[in-house]
C-alpha cells in the first residue's frame, strides 16, 4: 500500500508531497494545478513509462536539470530520477541499473 509520494521538479510541481493516510484519497484542484501529474508520477514509477509522452524530458519542470519521484510503501522506498542523460531508479536507496529489476 502506498503511504507517501514526493515529487520534485515534475511538470508544474516544484516540491510536492502527498500522504495516503486514509483508505480513499481525493485529488482535486483547478485546471492546470497538477492533478494529472500526480497520477502520471504513480504510473511512471510503476511501469517506468509515461502515459502522456514518449519523450521523458518533457516531464522535467522547465529550466530545471532533473525530475524526481519518490514513493514510500509499507515495504519499500522507490525512487526515480529523470534527467537529460536518462533515467535512474532505486529501491531502498540501492540503484537498479536494469529497469526490469526495478519493475
N, C-alpha and C positions, 0 to 999 in steps of 0.2 A: 504494500500500500504506500502511495506517495505521501510523504509528510510535509515536504517543502520544495519549492522551486525558486531558484535565483537566476536572474538574467542580468547581464552586463553588456551594454552596447549592442543590444539585439533590436534591430529595426528602430522603432521610436523610443524604446526603453533605454535609459542610461544606467540606472540601478533600480532593479525591481525585485521584490520578494513577495511570495505568497505562501502562506502556511495552510495546509489542509488539515484542520483540526476538527472537522465535522464530517459526517457521512456524505453530505452534499455541499458542494462549493459552487456558488453562482458568480460568474464573471460578468459584470455589466459596466457600461460606460458610454460616453458619447462616441459617435463615429470618428474613427481615426485615433482613438485613445490607446490602441494596442491589445485589444481583446484577442484578436486572431493571432497575434504574435505570440501570446502565451500558449495558445493551442498548438501553433506551429512548432514552438520550442519543445513541447512534450512529444509531438510526433517525431521531430528531428532527433531527439535523444533516444527515442525508442527504436527508430528504424535507420538512423544515420542519414536520412534524406528528407528534404523539404517537400511538402505537398504543394507549395506555391511557386517554386522556382527550381531550375536545374543549375543556375549559377549561384552557388552558395555565398559568393562575395556580396550579393545583394542583401544578405541577412545582416551584415555588419553595419552598424549605425554610421551614417555619413561622417567623414572626417575623423574616424577612429581606426586604430590599427587591427582590432580584433573584436570578436564577439564571444561571450562565454555563457554557457548554460550549465547550471548545477541542479541536480535533483537528488534529494535525500529520501530514501525509502526506509521501511522498517529494518531492512537487512543491509543495504549498501548505499554508497555515495557515488553517483555517476556525474562525470564532468565532460563537457565537450568544448573545445576552443577552436574557433574558426578564424583563420587569418587569410591574407592574400597568398601565403605559402601553402595553405591547405588546412586540413582538419586533424586535430589531436584528440584522443579520447582516453579517459581514465576511469578506473573503478577502484574505489577506496584508495585514491592517490597513487595507484600503480598504472603506468601508461600501458595501453593496449595498442600495439602497433598495427595489428590486423583488425579491420572493422568487424570481421566475423567473430573475433574473440570478444569484442565489446558487446555485440548483439547477444 
